[in-house]
Amino acid sequence: TLLKFLKNLKYLSNDIKTEDELKLGQVLCHYFAAVMPNIHAIFELKCTPENPTKTEMVAVALFPNVAAHLNHSCDPNTFVIDQGRVQVTVAARTIEPGEEICHVYYGHFGDTSKEKRQEQLFKKYHFKCNCEACENDYPNAEKCLEIAKTFAATPKENLVSLLPAEELTKFDLKNEELKQIVESALSKNKVLIALEATKQRIKLISEHLKQPHILYIMGRCSMVNYMWYVYGNRSTQFKPKRLPCYF
């Protein structure tokens, strides 16, 4: 169909050789197979009274230098923010030496069921996801919340190393201390201070907990929203609002 369209536009001669037409068709098919799945949506902040970090898609673009080279995971260790014509890839948690850097094409395990993730990834990107979240059927955020909300209540299998209850309680106290810094900073609209304290919370979580865990999920949520609010593109209707402490 596209070749016929190009002929109608006089881009191709009607007497093009069959061999050349086949070669051009192969190039076009390769282009669509390679480029289309790697196109990224571009967003900007357009806050509402209900959601001060609401984003809205305004365009699509191809970023061949970084984003197009990253594989998908339903438990990604990065996220992206859009700054003008640039897309910035940001670590969402501590990334260990040798760990693959990945981002999410569609659906985080915390808010999207495995069945829906698998269906949409295969439909749009033509692969079956075998990430750790899919292979181990990670529970969603609601179920993670039921399992544990603190370091001390975390099951042994979700701890990086077995530690005495007293040590885990100390981590909870440190996490609560950092949370209070976040809340205080946000009450004064000092989002950068809240962001730095959130990074320290995520570092604490990364050092001592394993996925799946609600603290990882909420830490990522906080990082994404604070980073977007500080650094992301803003619509002309954007009006600064007070941000909440997410966890």
N, C-alpha and C positions, 0 to 999 in steps of 0.2 A: 504493500500500500504506500509506504513512504517513497519507494523508488518511482512509483507512478506519479506521486505528488511532485517529486523533483523534475520529472519529465514534463509535467504540465506547466511548471514554472520556467521551463526552458533551461533549467540548470544542467539537465542531461539531454544529450541528443537522443532522438527516437531510434536512431540506427546504431546505438551502442552495442558492442559485441556481447553475446550472452556470457562469455567468460569474464569480461570486465564487470558486467552487471552483477554476477555472482560474487565477485571479489568485493565490490562496493557494498553489497548486501551483508557480507560477513563482517565488514568493518562497522557498519551501522549496528548490527546485532551486538558486536563486542562493546561498542560504545554504550548502548543502553544497558547491557548486562553489568558493565563495570562502573558506569557513572551514576545511573539512576539510584541504586541502593545506597550510594555514598553521599547523596545530597542531604544537607542538614537544614532543618527549619531555623529561622532567625526570629528571635523574640525581643520584645521590649516591655519594660514595666508599665503597667497601666492599672494602678492601685484602685481599689474600691473600698467603701466603708467597712465591708466585711472581710476583705483580704488586702492588706497593705503591700503585699508582694506578688499580687496577681500579674501574670505575664500574658502577652497576646502575640500570636505569630503574625509577622508582618512580611516575611519573604522566605526564600530558600536560597541556599548557596552551597558551593562545593569547596571544601577546605582540604586540599591534597597534601599539605605539609605535615599535619599531625592527625587530625580527627579521622581522616579516611584510612589511616593505618591501624587504628585500634579495633580489636575484636570486641564482641558483645559479651556481657555477663549480666545475669539477672540480679547479681549482687556486685555492682560495679564499684571500683575504688576511685573513680573520678566523676566529675560532672563538668559541664561547660557553662560559661557565661558569654554573652555577646557584647562586645565593645566596639561601637561603630561598625566598620567592615571587617573586624577581627573577631575570631572565636577563640576564647582562652580556655584551655583544659586545666582543671584544678584538682588536686588530690583531695578526696573526700575523707580519707583516713590515712594512717601510716601505711606506706607501701614498702614491704620488706625487700631486701636485695634479692634479685632473681624472680620476684613475683611479677606476673604479667600485668601490664597496665591495660585496663579495659574500661569501657563505658557502656551505657545502656542504649540499645537501639529502640527497644520497646519493652515497657513493663518491668518495674522493680518487684521483687518477690514480696515486699512488704505490703503492696497495695494492688497487685494483679495476680490472679490465680495462675498456677502452672499451666493449666489447660489453655487458658486464653493467651498466655505468653507464647506457648509452643505453636498454637494455631496462627497467631499473627506474624511471628517470626518466620515461619515456613511460608506463609502466604506472600509476605512482602520481600523477604530476604533469601528465601529458598534454602534454609538450613534448619536442621533439628538441633536445638540448643542442648549442649551437654555440660553446661556450667555446673559448678558445685551446688548452687541453689536448686537447680533442676534435678541433678543426680541424687541429691539427698532430700529432695522435696521439703525445702525449708518452709516452716509455718509462716503465715502472714503476720502483720504487725499486731493485729488483735489477739492472735494466739500467743505471740511472743510476750505481749503484755501480761497475759495470764500466767505465763511460766515464771517470769522474774522481772522485777523493776529495779533491782539494786544489785550491787556486787555481792553482798552477803547472801542474797536469796538465789544466786545463780547456781544451776546444777553443775556438778563436777565436770561433765563433758563439755561445758561451755567456758571453762576456765583454761587459760593458757598454761598455768601450772597450779597444782594443788597447794593452797595456802591456808593457814589457820584462820578461823572465823574472825579473830581480832584484827588480822591484816586486812581482810575484806571490808570490815567495818571502817577501818581507817580510810580506805579508798572511797567509801560512801560519804564519809565526813568531808574529804577533800573535794569530791564531786559537788556536794551541797555548798561548800564554801565558794567554789567557782560559780555555781548557779546564782548565788546571791550577788556576786560581782556582775554577772550578766544582767540580772533584774535591775540592779541599781543603775548600771550604765544605760539600759534601755529607758528607764524612767526619766533620764536626762537627755534622751535622744543621742547618746554617744555610742553609735552602733559599732564603730571601729574597736572600742574597748570591749564591747560585748562579743565581737567576733574573735578577738584575741583570747578571751577567757574560754570561749567555745572551742577553739583549737586546742587549748590545754586539756579540756574535758575529753575531747576525742583522742588525744594522745594517751591519756590515762586509760580510756576504754580499750584502745588498740593494744596497749601493753599487757593487759590482764584478762581480756575477754575474747571469746571466739564467736563468730556468727553461727547461727542466727541469734540475735539479741536485740531487745527493744532499744537499748541505749545506743547501739550502732545506728539503728534506723532513725531515731530521733536526732542523733548527732548529725547525721547526713542532712536531714531535713533542715536543721538549724543553719548549718554551713551554707547550704544552697541559698536559703532565703536571705541571710545576712550578706553574703557575697554579692548576690544580685542587687540587693538594695543599695549597697555601697558602690559597686563597680559596673553594673549592667546598664544597657541602653534604657533610656526613659522616653516615654511618649510625651507629646506636647501637653497632654492633660494630666501628667503626673503631678501629684501633690504629696510632699513628705508627710508621713504619718508615723505614729508611735508603733514600734514593732513589739510583738509578744515574746516572752521567753517560752520556747517550745517544749523544753523538758527540764 
